[in-house]
Amino acid sequence: MAVRLALDSRELLIGKAAEPRDLELIGNEIGQTPGVATLLEVLTMHLGPDHLIVAARVALDDEVSADQVEDLADDIDRRLADKLPVVPHVFVDPTQTSPGPDRAARQ
């Protein structure tokens, strides 16, 4: 029993990722969020047995404003909290996937 507890604790101390089924659920929820055009990357790490960091890099729809990004992240956080067995802490990184007019002009 002590060995099993030590192994479980070790995994949490070194940053164990979410289980594959939870990772799939997270990806589906974020990808289906209105305003998210593409889910580019999801990284997860347990902070302890009951808390999970979720870092998502997403491409947003063109009509999503900077003010709406915070609401979008809050919506994802709420929906994941309802569906996951742990408390999620969600961080969304909006990333531009194609060069905008300003970038294209500078290249």
Jmol script that loads the backbone (N, CA, C; Angstrom):
load data "model"
ATOM      1  N   MET A   1       0.826  -1.184   0.000  1.00  0.00           N
ATOM      2  CA  MET A   1       0.000   0.000   0.000  1.00  0.00           C
ATOM      3  C   MET A   1       0.875   1.254   0.000  1.00  0.00           C
ATOM      4  N   ALA A   2       1.921   1.250   0.793  1.00  0.00           N
ATOM      5  CA  ALA A   2       2.798   2.423   0.870  1.00  0.00           C
ATOM      6  C   ALA A   2       3.464   2.702  -0.467  1.00  0.00           C
ATOM      7  N   VAL A   3       3.850   1.631  -1.170  1.00  0.00           N
ATOM      8  CA  VAL A   3       4.489   1.803  -2.484  1.00  0.00           C
ATOM      9  C   VAL A   3       3.500   2.430  -3.457  1.00  0.00           C
ATOM     10  N   ARG A   4       2.260   1.965  -3.454  1.00  0.00           N
ATOM     11  CA  ARG A   4       1.246   2.511  -4.351  1.00  0.00           C
ATOM     12  C   ARG A   4       0.994   3.996  -4.066  1.00  0.00           C
ATOM     13  N   LEU A   5       0.893   4.350  -2.800  1.00  0.00           N
ATOM     14  CA  LEU A   5       0.698   5.754  -2.425  1.00  0.00           C
ATOM     15  C   LEU A   5       1.889   6.606  -2.851  1.00  0.00           C
ATOM     16  N   ALA A   6       3.073   6.072  -2.704  1.00  0.00           N
ATOM     17  CA  ALA A   6       4.275   6.802  -3.109  1.00  0.00           C
ATOM     18  C   ALA A   6       4.291   7.018  -4.616  1.00  0.00           C
ATOM     19  N   LEU A   7       3.908   5.994  -5.391  1.00  0.00           N
ATOM     20  CA  LEU A   7       3.879   6.128  -6.848  1.00  0.00           C
ATOM     21  C   LEU A   7       2.827   7.145  -7.291  1.00  0.00           C
ATOM     22  N   ASP A   8       1.645   7.106  -6.671  1.00  0.00           N
ATOM     23  CA  ASP A   8       0.598   8.080  -7.000  1.00  0.00           C
ATOM     24  C   ASP A   8       1.058   9.499  -6.680  1.00  0.00           C
ATOM     25  N   SER A   9       1.679   9.684  -5.542  1.00  0.00           N
ATOM     26  CA  SER A   9       2.165  11.003  -5.148  1.00  0.00           C
ATOM     27  C   SER A   9       3.260  11.473  -6.091  1.00  0.00           C
ATOM     28  N   ARG A  10       4.134  10.572  -6.490  1.00  0.00           N
ATOM     29  CA  ARG A  10       5.226  10.920  -7.411  1.00  0.00           C
ATOM     30  C   ARG A  10       4.667  11.450  -8.728  1.00  0.00           C
ATOM     31  N   GLU A  11       3.637  10.762  -9.265  1.00  0.00           N
ATOM     32  CA  GLU A  11       3.040  11.205 -10.531  1.00  0.00           C
ATOM     33  C   GLU A  11       2.472  12.609 -10.402  1.00  0.00           C
ATOM     34  N   LEU A  12       1.842  12.917  -9.274  1.00  0.00           N
ATOM     35  CA  LEU A  12       1.280  14.252  -9.086  1.00  0.00           C
ATOM     36  C   LEU A  12       2.373  15.293  -8.897  1.00  0.00           C
ATOM     37  N   LEU A  13       3.458  14.917  -8.273  1.00  0.00           N
ATOM     38  CA  LEU A  13       4.556  15.859  -8.051  1.00  0.00           C
ATOM     39  C   LEU A  13       5.282  16.220  -9.339  1.00  0.00           C
ATOM     40  N   ILE A  14       5.333  15.305 -10.296  1.00  0.00           N
ATOM     41  CA  ILE A  14       6.068  15.591 -11.534  1.00  0.00           C
ATOM     42  C   ILE A  14       5.156  16.081 -12.654  1.00  0.00           C
ATOM     43  N   GLY A  15       3.912  16.369 -12.341  1.00  0.00           N
ATOM     44  CA  GLY A  15       3.037  16.986 -13.326  1.00  0.00           C
ATOM     45  C   GLY A  15       2.321  16.009 -14.224  1.00  0.00           C
ATOM     46  N   LYS A  16       1.599  15.093 -13.654  1.00  0.00           N
ATOM     47  CA  LYS A  16       0.843  14.106 -14.413  1.00  0.00           C
ATOM     48  C   LYS A  16      -0.200  14.808 -15.283  1.00  0.00           C
ATOM     49  N   ALA A  17      -0.311  14.374 -16.533  1.00  0.00           N
ATOM     50  CA  ALA A  17      -1.300  14.927 -17.458  1.00  0.00           C
ATOM     51  C   ALA A  17      -2.674  14.316 -17.179  1.00  0.00           C
ATOM     52  N   ALA A  18      -3.699  14.893 -17.770  1.00  0.00           N
ATOM     53  CA  ALA A  18      -5.054  14.360 -17.635  1.00  0.00           C
ATOM     54  C   ALA A  18      -5.136  12.981 -18.280  1.00  0.00           C
ATOM     55  N   GLU A  19      -6.061  12.192 -17.797  1.00  0.00           N
ATOM     56  CA  GLU A  19      -6.312  10.874 -18.383  1.00  0.00           C
ATOM     57  C   GLU A  19      -6.778  11.056 -19.828  1.00  0.00           C
ATOM     58  N   PRO A  20      -6.496  10.083 -20.705  1.00  0.00           N
ATOM     59  CA  PRO A  20      -6.886  10.215 -22.119  1.00  0.00           C
ATOM     60  C   PRO A  20      -8.363  10.530 -22.336  1.00  0.00           C
ATOM     61  N   ARG A  21      -9.262   9.905 -21.569  1.00  0.00           N
ATOM     62  CA  ARG A  21     -10.695  10.190 -21.769  1.00  0.00           C
ATOM     63  C   ARG A  21     -11.035  11.619 -21.356  1.00  0.00           C
ATOM     64  N   ASP A  22     -10.384  12.122 -20.277  1.00  0.00           N
ATOM     65  CA  ASP A  22     -10.607  13.508 -19.866  1.00  0.00           C
ATOM     66  C   ASP A  22     -10.009  14.473 -20.877  1.00  0.00           C
ATOM     67  N   LEU A  23      -8.859  14.128 -21.424  1.00  0.00           N
ATOM     68  CA  LEU A  23      -8.231  14.969 -22.443  1.00  0.00           C
ATOM     69  C   LEU A  23      -9.106  15.062 -23.686  1.00  0.00           C
ATOM     70  N   GLU A  24      -9.727  13.958 -24.062  1.00  0.00           N
ATOM     71  CA  GLU A  24     -10.648  13.963 -25.211  1.00  0.00           C
ATOM     72  C   GLU A  24     -11.860  14.844 -24.926  1.00  0.00           C
ATOM     73  N   LEU A  25     -12.421  14.729 -23.725  1.00  0.00           N
ATOM     74  CA  LEU A  25     -13.562  15.551 -23.333  1.00  0.00           C
ATOM     75  C   LEU A  25     -13.184  17.031 -23.366  1.00  0.00           C
ATOM     76  N   ILE A  26     -12.015  17.363 -22.833  1.00  0.00           N
ATOM     77  CA  ILE A  26     -11.541  18.747 -22.813  1.00  0.00           C
ATOM     78  C   ILE A  26     -11.416  19.279 -24.235  1.00  0.00           C
ATOM     79  N   GLY A  27     -10.776  18.508 -25.097  1.00  0.00           N
ATOM     80  CA  GLY A  27     -10.606  18.930 -26.487  1.00  0.00           C
ATOM     81  C   GLY A  27     -11.935  19.141 -27.191  1.00  0.00           C
ATOM     82  N   ASN A  28     -12.884  18.227 -26.972  1.00  0.00           N
ATOM     83  CA  ASN A  28     -14.203  18.360 -27.598  1.00  0.00           C
ATOM     84  C   ASN A  28     -14.942  19.597 -27.098  1.00  0.00           C
ATOM     85  N   GLU A  29     -14.909  19.832 -25.794  1.00  0.00           N
ATOM     86  CA  GLU A  29     -15.600  20.990 -25.229  1.00  0.00           C
ATOM     87  C   GLU A  29     -15.017  22.301 -25.750  1.00  0.00           C
ATOM     88  N   ILE A  30     -13.700  22.390 -25.780  1.00  0.00           N
ATOM     89  CA  ILE A  30     -13.072  23.626 -26.258  1.00  0.00           C
ATOM     90  C   ILE A  30     -13.322  23.802 -27.747  1.00  0.00           C
ATOM     91  N   GLY A  31     -13.183  22.727 -28.515  1.00  0.00           N
ATOM     92  CA  GLY A  31     -13.385  22.806 -29.963  1.00  0.00           C
ATOM     93  C   GLY A  31     -14.800  23.174 -30.361  1.00  0.00           C
ATOM     94  N   GLN A  32     -15.790  22.850 -29.510  1.00  0.00           N
ATOM     95  CA  GLN A  32     -17.191  23.144 -29.808  1.00  0.00           C
ATOM     96  C   GLN A  32     -17.643  24.491 -29.262  1.00  0.00           C
ATOM     97  N   THR A  33     -16.741  25.221 -28.645  1.00  0.00           N
ATOM     98  CA  THR A  33     -17.094  26.505 -28.053  1.00  0.00           C
ATOM     99  C   THR A  33     -17.342  27.543 -29.147  1.00  0.00           C
ATOM    100  N   PRO A  34     -18.490  28.221 -29.105  1.00  0.00           N
ATOM    101  CA  PRO A  34     -18.738  29.282 -30.087  1.00  0.00           C
ATOM    102  C   PRO A  34     -17.628  30.338 -30.016  1.00  0.00           C
ATOM    103  N   GLY A  35     -17.081  30.680 -31.159  1.00  0.00           N
ATOM    104  CA  GLY A  35     -15.991  31.642 -31.226  1.00  0.00           C
ATOM    105  C   GLY A  35     -14.647  30.991 -31.448  1.00  0.00           C
ATOM    106  N   VAL A  36     -14.528  29.693 -31.143  1.00  0.00           N
ATOM    107  CA  VAL A  36     -13.276  28.972 -31.380  1.00  0.00           C
ATOM    108  C   VAL A  36     -13.327  28.376 -32.781  1.00  0.00           C
ATOM    109  N   ALA A  37     -12.427  28.834 -33.647  1.00  0.00           N
ATOM    110  CA  ALA A  37     -12.366  28.303 -35.011  1.00  0.00           C
ATOM    111  C   ALA A  37     -11.634  26.964 -35.024  1.00  0.00           C
ATOM    112  N   THR A  38     -10.505  26.891 -34.323  1.00  0.00           N
ATOM    113  CA  THR A  38      -9.688  25.683 -34.303  1.00  0.00           C
ATOM    114  C   THR A  38      -8.994  25.546 -32.956  1.00  0.00           C
ATOM    115  N   LEU A  39      -9.002  24.353 -32.422  1.00  0.00           N
ATOM    116  CA  LEU A  39      -8.211  24.035 -31.240  1.00  0.00           C
ATOM    117  C   LEU A  39      -6.843  23.576 -31.739  1.00  0.00           C
ATOM    118  N   LEU A  40      -5.809  24.349 -31.428  1.00  0.00           N
ATOM    119  CA  LEU A  40      -4.475  24.069 -31.944  1.00  0.00           C
ATOM    120  C   LEU A  40      -3.661  23.157 -31.029  1.00  0.00           C
ATOM    121  N   GLU A  41      -3.836  23.320 -29.711  1.00  0.00           N
ATOM    122  CA  GLU A  41      -3.051  22.528 -28.769  1.00  0.00           C
ATOM    123  C   GLU A  41      -3.705  22.581 -27.396  1.00  0.00           C
ATOM    124  N   VAL A  42      -3.653  21.453 -26.684  1.00  0.00           N
ATOM    125  CA  VAL A  42      -4.127  21.394 -25.301  1.00  0.00           C
ATOM    126  C   VAL A  42      -3.039  20.737 -24.464  1.00  0.00           C
ATOM    127  N   LEU A  43      -2.677  21.398 -23.378  1.00  0.00           N
ATOM    128  CA  LEU A  43      -1.735  20.844 -22.415  1.00  0.00           C
ATOM    129  C   LEU A  43      -2.434  20.798 -21.063  1.00  0.00           C
ATOM    130  N   THR A  44      -2.236  19.710 -20.331  1.00  0.00           N
ATOM    131  CA  THR A  44      -2.854  19.575 -19.022  1.00  0.00           C
ATOM    132  C   THR A  44      -1.814  19.118 -18.006  1.00  0.00           C
ATOM    133  N   MET A  45      -2.048  19.495 -16.745  1.00  0.00           N
ATOM    134  CA  MET A  45      -1.170  19.063 -15.674  1.00  0.00           C
ATOM    135  C   MET A  45      -1.946  19.104 -14.354  1.00  0.00           C
ATOM    136  N   HIS A  46      -1.892  17.997 -13.631  1.00  0.00           N
ATOM    137  CA  HIS A  46      -2.533  17.954 -12.313  1.00  0.00           C
ATOM    138  C   HIS A  46      -1.724  18.781 -11.320  1.00  0.00           C
ATOM    139  N   LEU A  47      -2.427  19.582 -10.529  1.00  0.00           N
ATOM    140  CA  LEU A  47      -1.811  20.330  -9.431  1.00  0.00           C
ATOM    141  C   LEU A  47      -1.912  19.560  -8.135  1.00  0.00           C
ATOM    142  N   GLY A  48      -2.694  18.549  -8.129  1.00  0.00           N
ATOM    143  CA  GLY A  48      -2.951  17.702  -6.981  1.00  0.00           C
ATOM    144  C   GLY A  48      -4.055  16.757  -7.393  1.00  0.00           C
ATOM    145  N   PRO A  49      -4.563  15.971  -6.487  1.00  0.00           N
ATOM    146  CA  PRO A  49      -5.577  14.995  -6.876  1.00  0.00           C
ATOM    147  C   PRO A  49      -6.895  15.608  -7.354  1.00  0.00           C
ATOM    148  N   ASP A  50      -7.171  16.849  -6.972  1.00  0.00           N
ATOM    149  CA  ASP A  50      -8.469  17.447  -7.293  1.00  0.00           C
ATOM    150  C   ASP A  50      -8.403  18.685  -8.174  1.00  0.00           C
ATOM    151  N   HIS A  51      -7.224  19.048  -8.677  1.00  0.00           N
ATOM    152  CA  HIS A  51      -7.093  20.257  -9.486  1.00  0.00           C
ATOM    153  C   HIS A  51      -6.285  19.966 -10.745  1.00  0.00           C
ATOM    154  N   LEU A  52      -6.734  20.543 -11.866  1.00  0.00           N
ATOM    155  CA  LEU A  52      -6.104  20.308 -13.166  1.00  0.00           C
ATOM    156  C   LEU A  52      -5.932  21.632 -13.899  1.00  0.00           C
ATOM    157  N   ILE A  53      -4.707  21.907 -14.335  1.00  0.00           N
ATOM    158  CA  ILE A  53      -4.467  23.069 -15.197  1.00  0.00           C
ATOM    159  C   ILE A  53      -4.741  22.636 -16.636  1.00  0.00           C
ATOM    160  N   VAL A  54      -5.494  23.457 -17.353  1.00  0.00           N
ATOM    161  CA  VAL A  54      -5.768  23.232 -18.771  1.00  0.00           C
ATOM    162  C   VAL A  54      -5.290  24.465 -19.520  1.00  0.00           C
ATOM    163  N   ALA A  55      -4.293  24.291 -20.371  1.00  0.00           N
ATOM    164  CA  ALA A  55      -3.793  25.390 -21.203  1.00  0.00           C
ATOM    165  C   ALA A  55      -4.141  25.055 -22.647  1.00  0.00           C
ATOM    166  N   ALA A  56      -4.933  25.912 -23.274  1.00  0.00           N
ATOM    167  CA  ALA A  56      -5.399  25.664 -24.635  1.00  0.00           C
ATOM    168  C   ALA A  56      -4.972  26.798 -25.559  1.00  0.00           C
ATOM    169  N   ARG A  57      -4.336  26.418 -26.653  1.00  0.00           N
ATOM    170  CA  ARG A  57      -3.992  27.392 -27.696  1.00  0.00           C
ATOM    171  C   ARG A  57      -5.047  27.244 -28.776  1.00  0.00           C
ATOM    172  N   VAL A  58      -5.757  28.334 -29.065  1.00  0.00           N
ATOM    173  CA  VAL A  58      -6.885  28.285 -29.997  1.00  0.00           C
ATOM    174  C   VAL A  58      -6.774  29.390 -31.040  1.00  0.00           C
ATOM    175  N   ALA A  59      -7.310  29.105 -32.214  1.00  0.00           N
ATOM    176  CA  ALA A  59      -7.527  30.132 -33.223  1.00  0.00           C
ATOM    177  C   ALA A  59      -8.990  30.540 -33.093  1.00  0.00           C
ATOM    178  N   LEU A  60      -9.231  31.824 -33.002  1.00  0.00           N
ATOM    179  CA  LEU A  60     -10.589  32.331 -32.807  1.00  0.00           C
ATOM    180  C   LEU A  60     -11.203  32.764 -34.127  1.00  0.00           C
ATOM    181  N   ASP A  61     -12.527  32.746 -34.163  1.00  0.00           N
ATOM    182  CA  ASP A  61     -13.242  33.296 -35.311  1.00  0.00           C
ATOM    183  C   ASP A  61     -12.897  34.768 -35.446  1.00  0.00           C
ATOM    184  N   ASP A  62     -12.915  35.282 -36.658  1.00  0.00           N
ATOM    185  CA  ASP A  62     -12.542  36.668 -36.919  1.00  0.00           C
ATOM    186  C   ASP A  62     -13.418  37.673 -36.185  1.00  0.00           C
ATOM    187  N   GLU A  63     -14.674  37.327 -35.934  1.00  0.00           N
ATOM    188  CA  GLU A  63     -15.586  38.293 -35.312  1.00  0.00           C
ATOM    189  C   GLU A  63     -15.470  38.350 -33.790  1.00  0.00           C
ATOM    190  N   VAL A  64     -14.632  37.517 -33.181  1.00  0.00           N
ATOM    191  CA  VAL A  64     -14.460  37.535 -31.727  1.00  0.00           C
ATOM    192  C   VAL A  64     -13.559  38.706 -31.347  1.00  0.00           C
ATOM    193  N   SER A  65     -14.073  39.570 -30.463  1.00  0.00           N
ATOM    194  CA  SER A  65     -13.305  40.738 -30.033  1.00  0.00           C
ATOM    195  C   SER A  65     -12.448  40.371 -28.826  1.00  0.00           C
ATOM    196  N   ALA A  66     -11.512  41.229 -28.499  1.00  0.00           N
ATOM    197  CA  ALA A  66     -10.645  41.009 -27.340  1.00  0.00           C
ATOM    198  C   ALA A  66     -11.472  40.935 -26.058  1.00  0.00           C
ATOM    199  N   ASP A  67     -12.528  41.736 -25.970  1.00  0.00           N
ATOM    200  CA  ASP A  67     -13.387  41.723 -24.784  1.00  0.00           C
ATOM    201  C   ASP A  67     -14.122  40.391 -24.633  1.00  0.00           C
ATOM    202  N   GLN A  68     -14.421  39.733 -25.741  1.00  0.00           N
ATOM    203  CA  GLN A  68     -15.168  38.486 -25.700  1.00  0.00           C
ATOM    204  C   GLN A  68     -14.291  37.284 -25.335  1.00  0.00           C
ATOM    205  N   VAL A  69     -12.979  37.410 -25.439  1.00  0.00           N
ATOM    206  CA  VAL A  69     -12.090  36.292 -25.142  1.00  0.00           C
ATOM    207  C   VAL A  69     -12.206  35.874 -23.680  1.00  0.00           C
ATOM    208  N   GLU A  70     -12.305  36.824 -22.771  1.00  0.00           N
ATOM    209  CA  GLU A  70     -12.445  36.489 -21.350  1.00  0.00           C
ATOM    210  C   GLU A  70     -13.745  35.737 -21.093  1.00  0.00           C
ATOM    211  N   ASP A  71     -14.839  36.174 -21.727  1.00  0.00           N
ATOM    212  CA  ASP A  71     -16.117  35.478 -21.574  1.00  0.00           C
ATOM    213  C   ASP A  71     -16.030  34.063 -22.141  1.00  0.00           C
ATOM    214  N   LEU A  72     -15.344  33.917 -23.251  1.00  0.00           N
ATOM    215  CA  LEU A  72     -15.159  32.617 -23.882  1.00  0.00           C
ATOM    216  C   LEU A  72     -14.399  31.674 -22.938  1.00  0.00           C
ATOM    217  N   ALA A  73     -13.341  32.164 -22.319  1.00  0.00           N
ATOM    218  CA  ALA A  73     -12.558  31.357 -21.380  1.00  0.00           C
ATOM    219  C   ALA A  73     -13.388  30.986 -20.155  1.00  0.00           C
ATOM    220  N   ASP A  74     -14.187  31.920 -19.649  1.00  0.00           N
ATOM    221  CA  ASP A  74     -15.059  31.638 -18.502  1.00  0.00           C
ATOM    222  C   ASP A  74     -16.093  30.566 -18.852  1.00  0.00           C
ATOM    223  N   ASP A  75     -16.628  30.631 -20.076  1.00  0.00           N
ATOM    224  CA  ASP A  75     -17.604  29.639 -20.534  1.00  0.00           C
ATOM    225  C   ASP A  75     -16.963  28.250 -20.586  1.00  0.00           C
ATOM    226  N   ILE A  76     -15.759  28.161 -21.127  1.00  0.00           N
ATOM    227  CA  ILE A  76     -15.049  26.882 -21.190  1.00  0.00           C
ATOM    228  C   ILE A  76     -14.796  26.364 -19.777  1.00  0.00           C
ATOM    229  N   ASP A  77     -14.344  27.222 -18.900  1.00  0.00           N
ATOM    230  CA  ASP A  77     -14.054  26.846 -17.516  1.00  0.00           C
ATOM    231  C   ASP A  77     -15.304  26.288 -16.825  1.00  0.00           C
ATOM    232  N   ARG A  78     -16.439  26.950 -16.995  1.00  0.00           N
ATOM    233  CA  ARG A  78     -17.699  26.524 -16.381  1.00  0.00           C
ATOM    234  C   ARG A  78     -18.145  25.155 -16.893  1.00  0.00           C
ATOM    235  N   ARG A  79     -18.085  24.979 -18.226  1.00  0.00           N
ATOM    236  CA  ARG A  79     -18.538  23.713 -18.807  1.00  0.00           C
ATOM    237  C   ARG A  79     -17.626  22.553 -18.411  1.00  0.00           C
ATOM    238  N   LEU A  80     -16.322  22.808 -18.355  1.00  0.00           N
ATOM    239  CA  LEU A  80     -15.403  21.749 -17.936  1.00  0.00           C
ATOM    240  C   LEU A  80     -15.593  21.401 -16.462  1.00  0.00           C
ATOM    241  N   ALA A  81     -15.860  22.398 -15.631  1.00  0.00           N
ATOM    242  CA  ALA A  81     -16.093  22.143 -14.203  1.00  0.00           C
ATOM    243  C   ALA A  81     -17.315  21.250 -13.992  1.00  0.00           C
ATOM    244  N   ASP A  82     -18.316  21.379 -14.861  1.00  0.00           N
ATOM    245  CA  ASP A  82     -19.517  20.552 -14.761  1.00  0.00           C
ATOM    246  C   ASP A  82     -19.273  19.112 -15.208  1.00  0.00           C
ATOM    247  N   LYS A  83     -18.276  18.897 -16.073  1.00  0.00           N
ATOM    248  CA  LYS A  83     -18.102  17.576 -16.681  1.00  0.00           C
ATOM    249  C   LYS A  83     -16.892  16.789 -16.194  1.00  0.00           C
ATOM    250  N   LEU A  84     -15.936  17.453 -15.579  1.00  0.00           N
ATOM    251  CA  LEU A  84     -14.723  16.761 -15.126  1.00  0.00           C
ATOM    252  C   LEU A  84     -14.818  16.390 -13.651  1.00  0.00           C
ATOM    253  N   PRO A  85     -14.135  15.313 -13.248  1.00  0.00           N
ATOM    254  CA  PRO A  85     -14.149  14.923 -11.840  1.00  0.00           C
ATOM    255  C   PRO A  85     -13.183  15.741 -10.975  1.00  0.00           C
ATOM    256  N   VAL A  86     -12.488  16.703 -11.579  1.00  0.00           N
ATOM    257  CA  VAL A  86     -11.538  17.564 -10.869  1.00  0.00           C
ATOM    258  C   VAL A  86     -11.894  19.025 -11.136  1.00  0.00           C
ATOM    259  N   VAL A  87     -11.284  19.923 -10.381  1.00  0.00           N
ATOM    260  CA  VAL A  87     -11.502  21.357 -10.574  1.00  0.00           C
ATOM    261  C   VAL A  87     -10.532  21.841 -11.655  1.00  0.00           C
ATOM    262  N   PRO A  88     -11.053  22.316 -12.796  1.00  0.00           N
ATOM    263  CA  PRO A  88     -10.156  22.796 -13.844  1.00  0.00           C
ATOM    264  C   PRO A  88      -9.783  24.266 -13.635  1.00  0.00           C
ATOM    265  N   HIS A  89      -8.581  24.590 -14.027  1.00  0.00           N
ATOM    266  CA  HIS A  89      -8.107  25.973 -14.061  1.00  0.00           C
ATOM    267  C   HIS A  89      -7.698  26.203 -15.512  1.00  0.00           C
ATOM    268  N   VAL A  90      -8.543  26.916 -16.259  1.00  0.00           N
ATOM    269  CA  VAL A  90      -8.401  27.005 -17.712  1.00  0.00           C
ATOM    270  C   VAL A  90      -7.708  28.297 -18.114  1.00  0.00           C
ATOM    271  N   PHE A  91      -6.711  28.156 -18.980  1.00  0.00           N
ATOM    272  CA  PHE A  91      -6.004  29.282 -19.567  1.00  0.00           C
ATOM    273  C   PHE A  91      -6.100  29.154 -21.080  1.00  0.00           C
ATOM    274  N   VAL A  92      -6.615  30.189 -21.726  1.00  0.00           N
ATOM    275  CA  VAL A  92      -6.798  30.172 -23.176  1.00  0.00           C
ATOM    276  C   VAL A  92      -5.811  31.141 -23.806  1.00  0.00           C
ATOM    277  N   ASP A  93      -5.067  30.632 -24.784  1.00  0.00           N
ATOM    278  CA  ASP A  93      -4.103  31.440 -25.531  1.00  0.00           C
ATOM    279  C   ASP A  93      -4.638  31.633 -26.940  1.00  0.00           C
ATOM    280  N   PRO A  94      -5.263  32.789 -27.238  1.00  0.00           N
ATOM    281  CA  PRO A  94      -5.742  33.026 -28.598  1.00  0.00           C
ATOM    282  C   PRO A  94      -4.558  33.287 -29.518  1.00  0.00           C
ATOM    283  N   THR A  95      -4.467  32.516 -30.579  1.00  0.00           N
ATOM    284  CA  THR A  95      -3.333  32.577 -31.498  1.00  0.00           C
ATOM    285  C   THR A  95      -3.826  32.834 -32.908  1.00  0.00           C
ATOM    286  N   GLN A  96      -3.156  33.729 -33.577  1.00  0.00           N
ATOM    287  CA  GLN A  96      -3.497  34.009 -34.971  1.00  0.00           C
ATOM    288  C   GLN A  96      -2.791  32.975 -35.841  1.00  0.00           C
ATOM    289  N   THR A  97      -3.541  32.246 -36.650  1.00  0.00           N
ATOM    290  CA  THR A  97      -2.950  31.182 -37.459  1.00  0.00           C
ATOM    291  C   THR A  97      -2.555  31.639 -38.850  1.00  0.00           C
ATOM    292  N   SER A  98      -3.157  32.704 -39.330  1.00  0.00           N
ATOM    293  CA  SER A  98      -2.771  33.205 -40.657  1.00  0.00           C
ATOM    294  C   SER A  98      -2.350  34.654 -40.526  1.00  0.00           C
ATOM    295  N   PRO A  99      -1.429  35.095 -41.359  1.00  0.00           N
ATOM    296  CA  PRO A  99      -0.982  36.480 -41.236  1.00  0.00           C
ATOM    297  C   PRO A  99      -2.118  37.441 -41.555  1.00  0.00           C
ATOM    298  N   GLY A 100      -2.310  38.390 -40.678  1.00  0.00           N
ATOM    299  CA  GLY A 100      -3.306  39.425 -40.908  1.00  0.00           C
ATOM    300  C   GLY A 100      -2.782  40.443 -41.907  1.00  0.00           C
ATOM    301  N   PRO A 101      -3.572  41.450 -42.224  1.00  0.00           N
ATOM    302  CA  PRO A 101      -3.147  42.447 -43.205  1.00  0.00           C
ATOM    303  C   PRO A 101      -1.867  43.161 -42.811  1.00  0.00           C
ATOM    304  N   ASP A 102      -1.684  43.461 -41.508  1.00  0.00           N
ATOM    305  CA  ASP A 102      -0.483  44.159 -41.073  1.00  0.00           C
ATOM    306  C   ASP A 102       0.754  43.284 -41.222  1.00  0.00           C
ATOM    307  N   ARG A 103       0.629  42.011 -40.860  1.00  0.00           N
ATOM    308  CA  ARG A 103       1.764  41.096 -40.971  1.00  0.00           C
ATOM    309  C   ARG A 103       2.127  40.846 -42.421  1.00  0.00           C
ATOM    310  N   ALA A 104       1.120  40.662 -43.261  1.00  0.00           N
ATOM    311  CA  ALA A 104       1.374  40.380 -44.671  1.00  0.00           C
ATOM    312  C   ALA A 104       2.089  41.554 -45.339  1.00  0.00           C
ATOM    313  N   ALA A 105       1.750  42.779 -44.935  1.00  0.00           N
ATOM    314  CA  ALA A 105       2.381  43.960 -45.520  1.00  0.00           C
ATOM    315  C   ALA A 105       3.842  44.073 -45.130  1.00  0.00           C
ATOM    316  N   ARG A 106       4.198  43.594 -43.914  1.00  0.00           N
ATOM    317  CA  ARG A 106       5.570  43.702 -43.443  1.00  0.00           C
ATOM    318  C   ARG A 106       6.474  42.616 -44.008  1.00  0.00           C
ATOM    319  N   GLN A 107       5.901  41.542 -44.522  1.00  0.00           N
ATOM    320  CA  GLN A 107       6.732  40.430 -45.006  1.00  0.00           C
ATOM    321  C   GLN A 107       7.209  40.643 -46.406  1.00  0.00           C
TER     322      GLN A 107
END
end "model"
wireframe off; spacefill off
backbone 0.3
color backbone group
